[in-house]
């Protein structure tokens, strides 16, 4: 393929109706080496008209079609001839559209069930006659629409899976994407490969080739300023951009005043090894000045995002000929900043996505915005990045500002930086740092009574957070050995003046987020 030919990757579009499992559907599709995107159910599909959309997956969701205002798709959507798989609420949409009848239950069926395959063609081809699945639904189909047939039942549900084979329309009342559905990957594989005709050819090499073409087509001969932090996302973005545009890349690393202890000097030393145009900038006074007196987490994120842009635009003026700003934005950043219900339901404004000024002088380049974190790490290895970058725990752009609950000051940053450094150091010493997805400390806006020596103290409380995850869309708290936690706590209270109490966060995501703000 020559450089001037457009790259068109076969795509599955996942229409999101608000299910807590929507991102997991995307993970399973990606694991099958098929490219997919999640879009709100009410998104305009016109921009995808020139894409190779080979199939649609309709996610589950909390709504009931028996209630007024329940989310629906235009009738014409179902007439495209493109295969559709409806999951849970998505299956009920199919039934409702084609004349089936639903019954609203007073209580939801939630948990393990057993699927009995009654038609092993198409979607359930090769699936054992009986296997475990995971149910989560309220409404049920009590009358099938014309041209649909039951292809699977459960112990408590006669209509657990449906198909209109000739139209290539399929529905599942259970969730094939979750671990508890034993044959879930095989069922999704049947849809992707046998029904949609996909080849499973979306590989790292294919992504690199398409990304380089896309970057070159977007930026031309212009210089690109990359916001680099030393984390895996922006560093992989640097490697990819360097491969695409060479010396036209200029990476700017900003000390925003809310970095971890010694982060600025450590990252400068690391990034200097990459062989790219590299510009370290100390703008800590500017950031901390704008954050003074601000406690609201969304406001903090937006201030930091806006200030970053100001600094980058200033640096672009110094470099000259810069027309684009590049960021290491990932797919979870995009998903969490765009809700299917609209802006009011956004989980948080990501610093890369929701904190940008409405009018920027620089145009945006985000070469990784299609990828999950584990895919970025795989990409980094393929590009030759060393493990010191690949293995680093994620660190948010707003840094300690979203780990300091309440006002951000230089002294509070110093205190939290000392606590965080002890925690990370001990994880390395104990040999478990690489087993943990992300670990950090949080400074709480409360003080507690303590006793040190013979004196009463009234000092700060800190929380330690460590999670295991694959892509940050879901996470579980890390089961760190009690002796390690006790040693960390003792060191913090002994060595960091101003802290007399240490807690450990045992919340999973969902319902909590990984970061506290």
Protein Blocks (a to p, Z undefined) as FASTA:
>chain_A
ZZkbccdddddddddehiaklmmmmmmmmmnopacddddfkbcfklmmmpccfbdcdddd
fbdfkbghiacddfklmmnopacddehjlmmmmmmmnopacdddfbdcedjdddddfbfg
hjlgoiafbdcdddddfbdcfbdcehiacfbdcfklmblbccdfknopacdfbdfkbmkl
mklmmmmmmmmmmmnopahlacfklmmmmmmmmmmmmnmmaccddddehiaklmmmmmmm
mmmnommpccddddehiacehklmmmmmmmmmnopacddddfklmmmmmmgopabfklmm
mmmmmmmmmmmmmmmmmnoopabdcdfbdfklmmmmmcfkbjklpfbacfklmmpcfbdf
bdcddfklmpcfklmmmmmmmnopafklmmpccddfklmmlmcgcjddfklmmmmmmmmm
mmmmmmmmnopmmmpfbdcddddfbdcdddehjbccddddddddddddfkomaccddddd
fklmmmmmmmmmmmmghiabdcddfbdcdfbdfblZZ
